Amino acid sequence: MLARTLRVSIVAMLLELPRTGTIRSFADARRDARATPEALEALDSFERLLGEDWDGWIAGRQLANRFFVTLQHCPTVEGVLLARQVDDLTTHVESRLLRSIVRRLLGSTEWSDYVAGSTALSFMARAMRAGHSVRPMAEGNLPSPDVELLLHLRPVTVEFKAMHATAEARAFDDFLQAISDAGIDLNSLAGHLPEVPPRHSHAQIASQLVRAFTDQDATQVSIGNGCLRRQVDGRGLIFGPEGKGDRARLIDRIRERKYTEQLATVDGPTVLLVRSRTAFFRTPPSVIRHWIAALSDLLSHIPEVGALLVFEEGDGPITYQVSGNVRFLIGLDPDDRVPRVALLVSNDRALWPLTAEELDALASPSMIW
């Protein structure tokens, strides 16, 4: 589990960095050594949609930054994966609406917008393959919900959000990269981590870790750079950034209406879909239950939201549980077969409550996305 956390943290940090290098146009991208025949087709698709004068390569927009990136569980570059989803939607969705969501979310400089956009495309493509009609609602930069989905003959509006990395998490990612560069295997580290003054650089911290690597005496240690803590939980070491985690931050954003304000304009059933990073990872069931109760209570005071759906990559046995207005699922992503965790909390006090059939489509073993 720790290996997975460290890998995800380091990969997330690397993928948020600009990767365009000397690429300043679609023409430059086609000359890149990584431009396979599939990548060339993907570049053609995005150029047709965005125009050859798109400034994303120069401006460091996320679609450009990540076009040639691959993840460990999938050898295909991300630009190709996204282009496939866009092409699937092209014959069913008006090009101006599809262009708008690609420009506004994938073409944003913000990492959280990009993740929300890629989630929206994936959701729409899978829903359409399952026989449901979808329509992007956002046009230009005007604030509006993202997608209208036809579920069981009734349109349901879906707003996509993604939890971005906090400043503490980004600092922690920098720290992990310094550790990796120093050749330290944190999975084997079960001993002493030295106290380090706050002003020391990550490289200096890494070098001290190397010197202390064989010291097995200490059991309670903190590092004073404000971005790393270590706890002993009976199962091993936990490394993670300080500051509010995804659970507390999601509560804040819903309470402050930052994630729900666009749904207030909708006359009909709605779903807020949030892709989290670490809401479920290595969290005791009692903590999850307390968090779900807080979410359920909070939603009861926000009638414009019919249901909240939170998901992230995860681990654990395949499971599906239903209790009252809550559905909890651990299953395999239908495309890349990576385990994912999904939590659906429905709002019985919503202006437009979702039906059982609509909830089944969103979170159940027969879910459409």
Secondary structure, 3 states (H helix, E strand, C coil): CHHHHHHHHHHHHHHCCCCCCCCCCHHHHHCCCCCCHHHHHHHHHHHHHHCCCCCHHHHCCHHHHCCCCCECCECCCHHHHHHHHHHHHHCCCCHHHHHHHHHHHHCCCCHHHHHHHHHHHHHHHHHHHCCCCEEECCCCCCCCCCEEEEECCEEEEEEEEECCCCHHHHHHHHHHHHHHHCCCCHHHCCCCCCCCCCCCCHHHHHHHHHHCCCCCCCCCCECCCCCCEEEECCCCEEEECCCCCHHHHHHHHHHCCCCCHHHHHCCCCEEEEEECCCCCCCCCHHHHHHHHHHHHHHHCCCCCCCEEEEEEECCCCCEEEEECCEEEEEEECCCCCCEEEEEEEECCCCCCCCCHHHHHHHCCCCCCC
